[in-house]
Every structure is written in structure tokens, then in C-alpha cells.
Amino acid sequence: MAMFNQLFANVLTACVSLAISIGVSQGAEWQSFFKQEDRASVNVYTHLQQVAYQALDQRLERLGQVKTPQLIKSYQQQHRESMVKGLGGFPERSPLNSRQVGVLEVG
């Protein structure tokens, strides 16, 4: 996965560099390739992409430090707690109280 992320980043960098160099050689800013109304969405996308890459780098750094079974269990527990917190917690357990509402006859 890390190799794919690095390859994707390299290809993206090459494409952006090419677009910038074409724009500079023609005396235009790189954003001039986009219509005025599309520039804001390009800037938002670029910002979100940078945030995502930073989060991936932090994740890879944390995973690189996990080397023992105890650290793995601790990492899993922290990750689980973070996910549950992000979901707003789980509802309280209650009886299922299932009931049969019909029969499906096959064949």
C-alpha cells in the first residue's frame, strides 16, 4: 500500500509539474487552465488531498512503531475507541423481539 501511495504521489507530482511548466512557458498561471468557477473547487480538492496525504503519512508512521503483540493490541484498542467515538457510540443492547410475519414457499 505504501508503495502504491508513493507511486500515486510521484505520478500526481509529475502531472502537476508538467501542467505548471506548460503554463509558465505560455506565460499563464496554472490555475488559468480551469474556468473561473472551477478554481475554488480545485483549491478545495488540493487542500483535502494534502490533508489526506498527511493523515496517511501519520498512519504509516504509527504503524511502523507497532512491532510487538502488546503494541498491536493497544493500537487496535485505540483505533476502535476512536471509531466508536466518531460514530457517537453504540446504542444500548436490547432484546431482539423477532417475530415471523410470513412464510416464503419455494418451488
C-alpha positions in Angstrom: 0.0 0.0 0.0 2.8 2.4 0.9 4.4 1.7 -2.5 1.2 2.5 -4.3 0.7 5.7 -2.3 4.3 6.8 -3.2 3.8 5.9 -6.9 0.5 7.8 -7.0 2.1 10.8 -5.3 5.0 10.7 -7.9 2.6 10.5 -10.8 0.5 13.3 -9.5 3.6 15.5 -8.9 4.8 14.8 -12.4 1.4 15.8 -13.9 1.2 19.0 -11.8 4.8 19.9 -12.7 4.1 19.4 -16.4 0.9 21.5 -16.2 2.8 24.3 -14.4 5.7 24.2 -16.8 3.4 24.4 -19.8 1.5 27.3 -18.2 4.7 29.1 -17.3 6.2 28.6 -20.7 3.0 30.1 -22.2 3.0 32.9 -19.7 -0.1 31.7 -17.8 -0.7 30.8 -14.2 -1.5 27.1 -13.6 -5.0 27.9 -12.4 -5.8 29.6 -15.8 -6.3 26.1 -17.1 -9.6 26.0 -15.2 -12.7 28.1 -15.7 -13.2 30.8 -13.0 -16.0 28.9 -11.3 -13.9 25.7 -11.2 -10.9 27.3 -9.5 -12.4 27.2 -6.0 -13.2 23.5 -6.2 -9.7 22.8 -7.5 -8.3 24.6 -4.5 -10.6 22.7 -2.1 -9.7 19.4 -3.7 -5.9 20.2 -3.5 -6.3 21.1 0.2 -8.2 18.0 1.0 -5.7 15.9 -0.9 -2.9 17.4 1.2 -4.8 16.7 4.4 -5.4 13.1 3.3 -1.7 12.6 2.5 -0.7 14.0 5.9 -3.1 11.6 7.6 -1.7 8.6 5.6 1.8 9.6 6.5 0.9 9.8 10.2 -0.8 6.4 10.0 2.2 4.8 8.3 4.5 6.3 10.9 2.3 4.9 13.8 2.1 1.5 12.1 5.8 1.5 11.8 6.2 1.7 15.5 3.8 -1.2 16.2 6.1 -4.2 16.5 5.0 -6.4 19.4 1.7 -8.2 20.1 1.1 -5.9 23.0 1.6 -2.8 20.9 -0.7 -4.3 18.2 -3.5 -4.9 20.7 -3.0 -1.4 22.1 -3.1 0.1 18.6 -6.3 -1.8 17.8 -8.0 -0.7 21.0 -7.1 2.9 20.4 -8.3 2.7 16.8 -11.6 1.0 17.9 -12.2 3.7 20.6 -11.6 6.4 18.1 -14.0 4.9 15.6 -16.7 4.4 18.2 -16.3 7.9 19.4 -16.6 9.2 15.8 -19.8 7.2 15.4 -21.2 8.7 18.5 -21.2 5.4 20.4 -23.3 2.3 20.0 -27.0 2.1 21.1 -27.7 0.1 24.3 -28.3 -3.6 23.8 -31.9 -4.7 23.9 -33.8 -7.9 23.2 -34.3 -8.6 19.5 -38.0 -9.5 19.9 -38.2 -11.0 16.5 -41.4 -12.3 15.0 -42.4 -14.3 12.0 -44.6 -12.2 9.6 -44.9 -14.7 6.8 -43.7 -17.8 5.0 -41.9 -17.9 1.7 -42.6 -21.1 -0.2 -40.0 -22.1 -2.8 -40.7 -24.4 -5.6 
